[in-house]
Amino acid sequence: MPPAGIAFEASYNLLHEPLIGWRDVALGDQHQGSLPEVLAALAADQVRDFPRLRPHQRHPWHAFLVQLAAVAMHRTGQGEPWHNADDWRAALRALTPDDPDDAPWCLVASPGRPALLQAPVPGENPATWNNLLHAADALDMLVTSKNHDLKAARARQAQADDWLFALISLQTQEGFLGAGNYGISKMNGGFASRPGVGVAALGHWGQRWQSDIASLLAQRDDIASKFGLASEDGHALLWLLPWPGTEALALASLDPFYIEICRRVRLSAPQGHIQAHTTGSKVARIAAKESNGVTGDAWTPIDTAKGKALTVSRNGFDYKLMSDLLTGDMYTQGAAWRIDGWPKDATLQAIAQVAVRGQGKTEGYHERRVPISPKLRLRMMGAQRPLLEKLARNRIQAIADMRKLLWNSLALLFANGENKRGDDAVNDRASRFAQPFEQQEDVRFFDDLTLQAEAEDAQQDAIYLQWLLGLAERAEAVLRQAFDAGPRSGMQRYKAQSAALSRFHAGLRGGKKPPFPELVVHYAALRTERASVSEGEAHV
């Protein structure tokens, strides 16, 4: 409980009250714990998941837990996460020495005092602010388009941790949403998004949490010097500082692990029902517009040439973007991307998460995990990395060329075997029917790439050829599946299907600039072999 003798006005105290639901690894049993108890459970790697955490809230919650633990451990000189909740409680309280009533760790506190992720607003009455929100998901950053992806404002019977997760999602990954509604510093512009990209060993929440903390602490000084942050005594928990909405903080005044807030929000709980009061601000909380999202965030890749944080498109982490992140040199990774320093036999995974934002809407939540075997990890490091990048780029180009050939064959099918260039209806149908091909290649891309990357050098060409042959078979299967949507009458159907298959097979076997020279050589060798067999049989 709070120290004796202190008038405790705040409520929903995360340092003491069991407000956070989680399930354990052992049996999947449900638990309710305080924030220190959750941190202790993570340190023991006992946490399977958080049942009320929505998918798009996963990265903000993970990042919050990592940054908070890293700040507390650095300030106390602790090298390893504590396994005892009391130790965590003491370390967190030490971050807020001016608040012995624990108000900064409560969801609800008087407006003049800090509350968790809610800046003090002395002299203001939040009850008079613009907006009053009764549902936790109405506070969340997620903006739905016609309620198609997630229904808005449904969580009216929300638990305390529903509000906690929504608050963290809003304050640490929201962007610009009209006048007075500014976004976070850790993204490239108001309509961008905050990605969560890192590497972790296969395991549970606690394992990744611990490895990310270790990475942050090891790179703290480098992050501070590289990105112009305060190496010591910088602001870490930005909700401790009063914010009337007219003042912006300089990056140079912030701790390398700073946890930001971007909106003026205050929770209240009349009759025990939490609600949120929100209003706008004249400026962004952090003056970082010129930084283009390059702020030292541990999970944000930086476009090296442009000097801007990665902005993920509506395509999410497709095979092309993930190839750049895994094998290329286009992006400089954050502290959470660590390939070396793991046990030799450890199987890792690249984790990529993002809620893609648009102008006044979302473009979906995207998450992808790519296994990194010990052999693949060796290819990703040092002198072998350019070879892996070449393997990936060759496959990406082959998929693009195969899709183009498939599209041309489909267009010929839907044009009844005639060349009808510029026919929008035909082109649209061809694009629609070609789409599943690239989608299925996306799903299997890294499994296929890993098979080649792990092979001995002498086997590389043979494995790539087998992949190309499989690629052609899968593309032809898509073409044949489209036959049912082609012409119906007998003569037209035969003409269209024959023309489409002829174009497809001709594209595989030659042309002025054959896109698949390996297949050209392979099919030529087959013809020669068959001719030799036929000639031998004739002599017999």
C-alpha positions as CSV (number, residue, x, y, z in Angstrom):
1,M,0.0,0.0,0.0
2,P,1.1,3.7,-0.3
3,P,3.3,5.0,2.5
4,A,1.4,5.8,5.7
5,G,0.3,9.3,6.4
6,I,-0.1,10.3,2.7
7,A,-3.5,11.6,1.5
8,F,-4.1,9.2,-1.4
9,E,-6.4,10.9,-4.0
10,A,-5.5,8.8,-7.0
11,S,-7.1,5.5,-7.9
12,Y,-6.4,2.4,-10.0
13,N,-2.9,2.3,-8.7
14,L,-0.8,0.0,-11.0
15,L,2.0,-0.3,-8.5
16,H,-0.3,-2.1,-6.0
17,E,-3.6,-3.1,-7.5
18,P,-4.0,-6.3,-9.6
19,L,-5.3,-4.5,-12.7
20,I,-3.5,-6.3,-15.5
21,G,-4.7,-9.7,-16.8
22,W,-2.2,-12.2,-18.1
23,R,-2.0,-16.0,-18.6
24,D,0.9,-18.1,-17.6
25,V,3.1,-20.3,-19.8
26,A,2.7,-23.5,-17.7
27,L,-1.1,-24.1,-17.9
28,G,-2.6,-21.0,-19.5
29,D,-4.2,-20.0,-16.2
30,Q,-5.6,-16.5,-15.8
31,H,-3.9,-14.1,-13.4
32,Q,-4.5,-10.5,-12.3
33,G,-1.4,-8.6,-11.3
34,S,0.0,-5.2,-10.6
35,L,2.6,-3.7,-12.9
36,P,5.5,-4.8,-10.7
37,E,4.0,-8.3,-10.5
38,V,3.8,-8.5,-14.3
39,L,7.4,-7.3,-14.6
40,A,8.5,-10.0,-12.2
41,A,6.6,-12.6,-14.1
42,L,8.2,-11.5,-17.3
43,A,11.6,-11.7,-15.7
44,A,10.8,-15.3,-14.8
45,D,9.5,-15.9,-18.4
46,Q,6.1,-17.0,-17.0
47,V,3.8,-14.9,-19.2
48,R,2.1,-16.5,-22.2
49,D,0.0,-13.6,-23.2
50,F,-2.4,-10.8,-22.2
51,P,-5.9,-11.8,-23.1
52,R,-7.4,-8.3,-23.3
53,L,-4.6,-7.0,-25.4
54,R,-5.7,-6.3,-29.0
55,P,-3.4,-7.2,-31.9
56,H,-2.5,-3.6,-32.9
57,Q,-1.7,-2.9,-29.2
58,R,1.0,-5.6,-29.0
59,H,4.0,-3.6,-30.0
60,P,3.1,-0.4,-28.0
61,W,2.6,-2.6,-24.9
62,H,5.9,-4.5,-25.5
63,A,7.8,-1.3,-26.1
64,F,6.3,0.4,-23.0
65,L,7.3,-2.5,-20.8
66,V,10.9,-2.7,-22.3
67,Q,11.5,1.1,-22.1
68,L,10.1,1.4,-18.6
69,A,12.2,-1.5,-17.3
70,A,15.3,-0.2,-19.1
71,V,14.9,3.3,-17.6
72,A,14.4,1.8,-14.1
73,M,17.3,-0.5,-14.4
74,H,19.7,2.2,-15.7
75,R,18.7,4.7,-13.0
76,T,19.4,2.1,-10.3
77,G,22.5,0.5,-11.9
78,Q,20.8,-2.9,-12.1
79,G,22.3,-5.3,-14.7
80,E,19.6,-8.0,-14.7
81,P,15.8,-7.7,-14.4
82,W,14.5,-8.2,-10.8
83,H,12.5,-11.4,-10.1
84,N,10.8,-9.8,-7.1
85,A,7.7,-7.5,-7.5
86,D,8.8,-5.5,-4.4
87,D,12.1,-4.6,-6.1
88,W,10.3,-3.5,-9.2
89,R,7.9,-1.5,-7.2
90,A,10.8,0.3,-5.4
91,A,12.6,1.0,-8.7
92,L,9.5,2.4,-10.4
93,R,8.7,4.6,-7.4
94,A,12.3,5.9,-7.5
95,L,11.5,7.3,-10.9
96,T,8.9,9.6,-9.4
97,P,10.4,10.8,-6.1
98,D,8.2,14.0,-6.1
99,D,5.1,11.9,-6.0
100,P,5.0,9.8,-2.9
101,D,1.3,9.2,-3.4
102,D,2.0,7.1,-6.6
103,A,-0.2,9.4,-8.7
104,P,2.0,8.9,-11.8
105,W,1.3,5.2,-11.6
106,C,-2.5,5.5,-11.3
107,L,-5.0,5.6,-14.1
108,V,-7.0,8.3,-12.3
109,A,-5.6,11.3,-10.4
110,S,-6.6,14.9,-9.8
111,P,-6.0,17.0,-12.9
112,G,-3.2,19.0,-11.4
113,R,-1.1,15.8,-10.7
114,P,0.5,13.4,-13.2
115,A,-1.4,10.2,-13.8
116,L,-0.1,7.3,-15.9
117,L,0.6,8.6,-19.4
118,Q,-1.4,11.7,-18.6
119,A,0.3,15.0,-18.2
120,P,-0.7,17.3,-15.3
121,V,-2.9,20.2,-16.4
122,P,-2.8,22.6,-13.4
123,G,-5.7,25.1,-13.4
124,E,-7.7,23.3,-16.0
125,N,-10.9,21.3,-15.6
126,P,-11.0,18.4,-18.0
127,A,-14.7,18.1,-17.5
128,T,-15.0,21.2,-19.7
129,W,-12.8,19.8,-22.5
130,N,-14.1,19.0,-26.0
131,N,-14.6,15.3,-25.8
132,L,-15.9,12.8,-23.3
133,L,-15.3,9.1,-24.2
134,H,-17.1,6.3,-22.4
135,A,-15.5,3.3,-24.2
136,A,-11.8,2.3,-24.0
137,D,-11.5,1.6,-27.7
138,A,-12.9,5.1,-28.5
139,L,-9.7,6.4,-26.9
140,D,-7.4,4.1,-28.8
141,M,-5.5,5.3,-31.8
142,L,-7.3,2.9,-34.2
143,V,-9.5,4.8,-36.7
144,T,-11.8,2.5,-38.6
145,S,-13.1,3.0,-42.0
146,K,-16.9,2.4,-41.9
147,N,-16.3,0.1,-39.0
148,H,-15.0,-2.6,-41.4
149,D,-11.9,-3.7,-39.6
150,L,-12.9,-3.3,-35.9
151,K,-16.1,-1.9,-34.5
152,A,-15.5,1.4,-32.8
153,A,-16.6,2.3,-29.3
154,R,-17.7,-1.2,-28.3
155,A,-15.7,-1.6,-25.1
156,R,-18.2,0.1,-22.8
157,Q,-17.8,-2.6,-20.1
158,A,-14.1,-2.3,-20.2
159,Q,-11.7,-3.5,-17.5
160,A,-8.9,-1.3,-16.2
161,D,-6.3,-2.9,-18.4
162,D,-8.5,-2.2,-21.5
163,W,-8.1,1.4,-20.7
164,L,-4.4,1.0,-20.0
165,F,-3.8,-0.7,-23.3
166,A,-5.8,1.9,-25.2
167,L,-4.0,4.7,-23.4
168,I,-0.6,3.3,-24.3
169,S,-1.7,2.7,-27.9
170,L,-2.9,6.3,-28.2
171,Q,0.0,8.0,-26.6
172,T,2.9,6.0,-28.1
173,Q,1.8,5.2,-31.7
174,E,-0.8,7.8,-32.7
175,G,-0.2,10.2,-35.6
176,F,-1.7,13.5,-36.8
177,L,-5.5,13.6,-36.8
178,G,-6.7,17.1,-37.6
179,A,-5.9,20.5,-36.0
180,G,-4.8,20.2,-32.4
181,N,-4.3,16.4,-32.6
182,Y,-0.6,15.9,-33.1
183,G,1.2,12.6,-33.3
184,I,4.3,11.0,-31.8
185,S,7.9,11.9,-32.6
186,K,8.8,8.3,-33.5
187,M,7.4,8.3,-37.0
188,N,8.1,10.0,-40.3
189,G,5.3,12.5,-40.5
190,G,1.8,12.7,-39.2
191,F,0.3,10.1,-41.5
192,A,3.0,7.6,-41.1
193,S,3.1,4.8,-38.5
194,R,5.4,3.5,-35.8
195,P,6.8,0.1,-36.8
196,G,7.9,-2.6,-34.3
197,V,10.8,-4.4,-36.0
198,G,13.3,-6.6,-34.0
199,V,14.9,-10.0,-33.6
200,A,14.1,-12.4,-30.8
201,A,14.7,-16.0,-29.9
202,L,11.7,-18.3,-30.3
203,G,9.9,-18.2,-27.0
204,H,7.4,-16.3,-24.9
205,W,6.8,-12.7,-24.0
206,G,9.4,-12.6,-21.2
207,Q,12.3,-13.9,-23.4
208,R,11.9,-11.2,-26.0
209,W,11.3,-8.6,-23.3
210,Q,14.6,-9.5,-21.5
211,S,16.7,-9.6,-24.7
212,D,15.4,-6.2,-25.8
213,I,16.1,-4.7,-22.4
214,A,19.7,-6.0,-22.7
215,S,20.1,-4.6,-26.2
216,L,18.8,-1.1,-25.1
217,L,21.1,-1.0,-22.1
218,A,24.1,-2.1,-24.1
219,Q,23.5,0.6,-26.7
220,R,22.3,3.4,-24.5
221,D,25.3,5.7,-24.9
222,D,25.5,5.1,-28.6
223,I,21.8,6.0,-29.0
224,A,22.2,9.2,-27.0
225,S,25.2,10.4,-29.0
226,K,23.9,9.4,-32.4
227,F,20.5,10.9,-32.0
228,G,21.2,14.0,-29.9
229,L,19.5,12.7,-26.7
230,A,20.5,13.4,-23.1
231,S,22.9,10.7,-21.9
232,E,22.0,11.4,-18.3
233,D,19.2,13.2,-16.4
234,G,17.0,13.5,-19.4
235,H,13.2,13.4,-19.2
236,A,12.2,9.7,-19.4
237,L,8.5,9.6,-18.4
238,L,7.0,12.6,-20.2
239,W,3.7,12.4,-18.4
240,L,5.4,13.7,-15.2
241,L,5.7,17.2,-16.8
242,P,2.8,19.7,-16.8
243,W,1.6,20.4,-20.4
244,P,-0.8,23.2,-21.1
245,G,-0.6,22.3,-24.8
246,T,1.5,25.3,-25.8
247,E,5.0,24.0,-25.0
248,A,7.1,21.4,-26.9
249,L,10.1,19.5,-25.5
250,A,13.4,19.4,-27.3
251,L,14.8,16.0,-28.2
252,A,18.1,17.0,-26.5
253,S,16.3,17.1,-23.2
254,L,15.0,13.6,-23.4
255,D,16.4,10.3,-22.1
256,P,17.4,7.8,-24.8
257,F,14.6,5.5,-23.7
258,Y,11.9,8.2,-23.3
259,I,8.3,7.1,-23.2
260,E,6.3,9.8,-24.8
261,I,2.8,11.1,-24.8
262,C,1.2,13.0,-27.8
263,R,-2.3,13.9,-26.6
264,R,-3.8,15.8,-23.7
265,V,-6.0,13.2,-22.0
266,R,-7.3,12.7,-18.4
267,L,-9.2,9.8,-17.1
268,S,-11.8,10.0,-14.4
269,A,-14.0,7.4,-12.8
270,P,-17.4,8.7,-11.6
271,Q,-19.3,5.9,-9.7
272,G,-16.4,3.5,-10.5
273,H,-16.8,3.7,-14.3
274,I,-13.7,5.0,-16.1
275,Q,-14.1,7.6,-18.8
276,A,-11.7,9.8,-20.8
277,H,-11.7,13.5,-21.3
278,T,-9.6,14.7,-24.3
279,T,-8.7,18.0,-25.8
280,G,-6.3,19.4,-28.4
281,S,-2.9,21.2,-28.2
282,K,-1.3,24.1,-30.0
283,V,1.9,22.2,-30.6
284,A,3.2,18.7,-30.7
285,R,4.6,17.5,-27.3
286,I,8.1,16.9,-28.8
287,A,9.7,19.3,-31.3
288,A,10.9,16.7,-33.6
289,K,9.4,17.4,-37.0
290,E,12.7,17.9,-38.7
291,S,13.9,14.5,-37.4
292,N,11.6,12.6,-39.7
293,G,11.1,9.9,-37.0
294,V,14.8,9.4,-36.5
295,T,14.8,9.5,-32.7
296,G,16.7,6.4,-31.6
297,D,13.6,4.2,-31.3
298,A,14.8,0.7,-30.7
299,W,12.3,-0.9,-33.1
300,T,12.2,1.6,-36.0
301,P,14.4,1.0,-39.1
302,I,15.8,4.1,-40.8
303,D,16.0,4.5,-44.5
304,T,19.7,5.1,-44.6
305,A,19.9,7.1,-47.8
306,K,16.9,9.3,-47.0
307,G,17.5,9.7,-43.3
308,K,13.8,9.0,-42.5
309,A,12.0,6.4,-40.4
310,L,10.5,3.5,-42.2
311,T,6.9,4.1,-43.2
312,V,5.1,0.9,-44.0
313,S,2.5,0.9,-46.8
314,R,-0.8,-0.8,-46.9
315,N,1.0,-3.9,-48.3
316,G,2.4,-4.4,-44.8
317,F,5.5,-6.4,-44.4
318,D,5.4,-8.2,-47.7
319,Y,8.2,-10.4,-49.0
320,K,9.9,-7.5,-50.7
321,L,10.1,-5.2,-47.7
322,M,11.0,-8.1,-45.4
323,S,13.8,-9.0,-47.8
324,D,15.2,-5.5,-47.6
325,L,15.0,-5.6,-43.8
326,L,16.6,-9.1,-43.5
327,T,19.2,-9.1,-46.2
328,G,19.7,-5.7,-47.7
329,D,21.5,-2.5,-46.7
330,M,18.7,0.0,-47.4
331,Y,17.7,0.3,-43.8
332,T,19.7,0.9,-40.6
333,Q,18.1,-1.2,-37.9
334,G,17.3,-0.1,-34.3
335,A,18.8,-1.5,-31.1
336,A,16.2,-4.4,-31.0
337,W,17.6,-5.8,-34.2
338,R,20.4,-8.0,-33.0
339,I,21.7,-11.0,-35.0
340,D,25.0,-11.7,-33.1
341,G,25.6,-12.5,-29.5
342,W,23.1,-15.4,-29.3
343,P,23.9,-19.0,-28.4
344,K,25.3,-20.8,-31.5
345,D,22.3,-23.2,-31.8
346,A,19.6,-20.6,-31.1
347,T,16.7,-20.3,-33.6
348,L,15.7,-16.7,-33.9
349,Q,12.8,-14.9,-35.5
350,A,12.5,-11.5,-37.1
351,I,9.4,-9.8,-35.8
352,A,7.7,-7.0,-37.7
353,Q,4.5,-5.3,-36.4
354,V,2.7,-2.2,-37.5
355,A,-0.7,-0.5,-37.5
356,V,-0.6,1.3,-40.9
357,R,-2.2,4.7,-40.8
358,G,-3.6,6.8,-43.6
359,Q,-5.3,10.2,-43.8
360,G,-8.1,9.8,-41.2
361,K,-8.2,6.0,-41.4
362,T,-6.1,2.9,-40.9
363,E,-4.8,0.6,-43.6
364,G,-4.8,-2.5,-41.4
365,Y,-2.7,-4.2,-38.8
366,H,0.2,-6.2,-40.1
367,E,2.4,-8.6,-38.3
368,R,5.0,-11.0,-39.8
369,R,7.5,-13.4,-38.2
370,V,10.3,-14.9,-40.2
371,P,12.3,-17.8,-38.6
372,I,16.1,-17.3,-38.7
373,S,17.9,-20.7,-38.4
374,P,21.5,-20.8,-37.2
375,K,22.7,-21.3,-40.8
376,L,20.7,-18.5,-42.1
377,R,22.0,-16.3,-39.3
378,L,25.5,-16.9,-40.5
379,R,24.5,-15.9,-44.0
380,M,23.1,-12.6,-42.6
381,M,26.3,-11.6,-41.0
382,G,29.6,-10.4,-42.4
383,A,31.0,-11.3,-45.8
384,Q,28.1,-13.7,-46.7
385,R,25.4,-11.1,-46.4
386,P,25.8,-9.8,-50.0
387,L,25.3,-13.3,-51.3
388,L,22.1,-13.7,-49.3
389,E,20.9,-10.3,-50.6
390,K,21.6,-11.5,-54.2
391,L,19.7,-14.7,-53.6
392,A,16.7,-12.8,-52.4
393,R,16.7,-10.2,-55.2
394,N,17.0,-12.9,-57.8
395,R,13.8,-14.5,-56.4
396,I,12.0,-11.3,-56.1
397,Q,12.8,-10.5,-59.8
398,A,11.8,-14.0,-60.9
399,I,8.4,-13.7,-59.1
400,A,7.8,-10.3,-60.8
401,D,8.7,-11.7,-64.2
402,M,6.5,-14.7,-63.7
403,R,3.6,-12.6,-62.6
404,K,4.0,-10.4,-65.7
405,L,4.0,-13.5,-67.9
406,L,1.0,-14.9,-66.1
407,W,-0.8,-11.6,-66.4
408,N,-0.1,-11.4,-70.2
409,S,-1.4,-14.9,-70.6
410,L,-4.5,-14.2,-68.5
411,A,-5.2,-11.0,-70.5
412,L,-5.0,-13.1,-73.7
413,L,-7.4,-15.7,-72.2
414,F,-10.0,-13.0,-71.3
415,A,-9.6,-11.3,-74.7
416,N,-10.7,-14.6,-76.3
417,G,-7.2,-15.3,-77.6
418,E,-6.9,-11.9,-79.3
419,N,-4.5,-9.0,-78.5
420,K,-6.7,-6.3,-77.0
421,R,-4.3,-3.8,-75.5
422,G,-5.9,-1.0,-73.6
423,D,-9.1,-2.9,-72.7
424,D,-9.6,-1.9,-69.1
425,A,-12.1,-4.7,-68.4
426,V,-9.7,-7.3,-69.7
427,N,-6.8,-5.8,-67.8
428,D,-8.8,-5.6,-64.5
429,R,-9.8,-9.2,-64.8
430,A,-6.2,-10.3,-65.5
431,S,-5.0,-8.4,-62.5
432,R,-7.6,-9.8,-60.2
433,F,-6.9,-13.4,-61.3
434,A,-3.1,-12.9,-61.1
435,Q,-3.2,-11.6,-57.5
436,P,-3.4,-15.0,-55.7
437,F,-0.2,-16.1,-57.4
438,E,1.9,-13.3,-55.8
439,Q,0.1,-13.8,-52.5
440,Q,1.0,-17.5,-52.3
441,E,4.6,-16.8,-53.2
442,D,4.7,-14.2,-50.5
443,V,3.6,-16.8,-47.9
444,R,6.3,-19.3,-48.9
445,F,9.0,-16.9,-49.9
446,F,11.3,-17.2,-46.8
447,D,10.9,-20.9,-46.4
448,D,12.1,-21.3,-50.0
449,L,14.9,-18.8,-49.6
450,T,16.1,-20.4,-46.4
451,L,16.3,-23.8,-48.1
452,Q,18.7,-22.3,-50.7
453,A,20.6,-20.2,-48.2
454,E,21.3,-23.2,-46.0
455,A,22.6,-25.4,-48.8
456,E,26.2,-25.9,-49.7
457,D,27.5,-23.6,-52.5
458,A,27.7,-26.5,-55.0
459,Q,24.0,-27.1,-54.5
460,Q,22.8,-23.5,-55.0
461,D,22.1,-23.5,-58.7
462,A,20.2,-26.8,-58.6
463,I,18.0,-25.7,-55.7
464,Y,17.3,-22.4,-57.5
465,L,16.4,-24.2,-60.7
466,Q,14.0,-26.5,-58.8
467,W,12.4,-23.4,-57.2
468,L,12.0,-21.8,-60.7
469,L,10.3,-25.0,-62.0
470,G,7.9,-25.0,-59.1
471,L,7.3,-21.3,-59.6
472,A,6.3,-22.0,-63.2
473,E,4.1,-24.9,-62.2
474,R,2.2,-22.7,-59.6
475,A,1.8,-19.9,-62.1
476,E,0.4,-22.3,-64.7
477,A,-2.0,-23.7,-62.1
478,V,-3.4,-20.2,-61.5
479,L,-3.8,-19.8,-65.3
480,R,-5.6,-23.0,-65.7
481,Q,-7.9,-22.2,-62.7
482,A,-8.9,-19.1,-64.6
483,F,-10.1,-21.2,-67.6
484,D,-13.6,-21.5,-66.0
485,A,-13.9,-17.7,-66.1
486,G,-12.8,-17.5,-69.7
487,P,-15.0,-17.8,-72.8
488,R,-17.8,-20.3,-72.6
489,S,-18.5,-21.3,-76.3
490,G,-16.6,-24.3,-77.6
491,M,-14.5,-22.6,-80.4
492,Q,-13.7,-19.5,-78.4
493,R,-12.8,-21.4,-75.3
494,Y,-10.4,-23.7,-77.2
495,K,-8.8,-20.7,-79.0
496,A,-8.5,-18.6,-75.9
497,Q,-7.1,-21.4,-73.7
498,S,-4.7,-22.5,-76.4
499,A,-3.4,-19.0,-77.0
500,A,-3.0,-18.3,-73.3
501,L,-1.0,-21.6,-72.7
502,S,1.1,-21.0,-75.8
503,R,2.1,-17.5,-74.7
504,F,2.8,-18.8,-71.2
505,H,5.0,-21.7,-72.3
506,A,6.8,-19.5,-74.9
507,G,7.7,-17.0,-72.2
508,L,9.3,-19.7,-70.1
509,R,11.4,-21.1,-73.0
510,G,12.8,-18.1,-74.7
511,G,12.2,-14.6,-76.3
512,K,14.6,-11.8,-77.2
513,K,15.5,-11.2,-73.6
514,P,14.4,-14.3,-71.8
515,P,13.5,-13.5,-68.2
516,F,14.3,-17.0,-67.1
517,P,17.6,-18.0,-68.7
518,E,18.0,-20.9,-66.3
519,L,14.7,-22.4,-67.6
520,V,15.7,-21.8,-71.2
521,V,18.9,-23.8,-70.7
522,H,17.0,-26.5,-68.7
523,Y,14.3,-26.9,-71.4
524,A,16.9,-26.9,-74.2
525,A,18.8,-29.7,-72.4
526,L,15.6,-31.7,-72.0
527,R,14.9,-31.3,-75.8
528,T,18.4,-32.5,-76.6
529,E,18.1,-35.4,-74.2
530,R,14.8,-36.5,-75.7
531,A,16.1,-36.1,-79.2
532,S,19.1,-38.3,-78.4
533,V,16.8,-40.9,-76.9
534,S,14.5,-40.9,-79.9
535,E,17.5,-41.1,-82.3
536,G,18.8,-44.1,-80.3
537,E,15.4,-45.8,-80.4
538,A,15.3,-45.2,-84.2
539,H,18.6,-47.0,-84.7
540,V,17.4,-49.9,-82.7
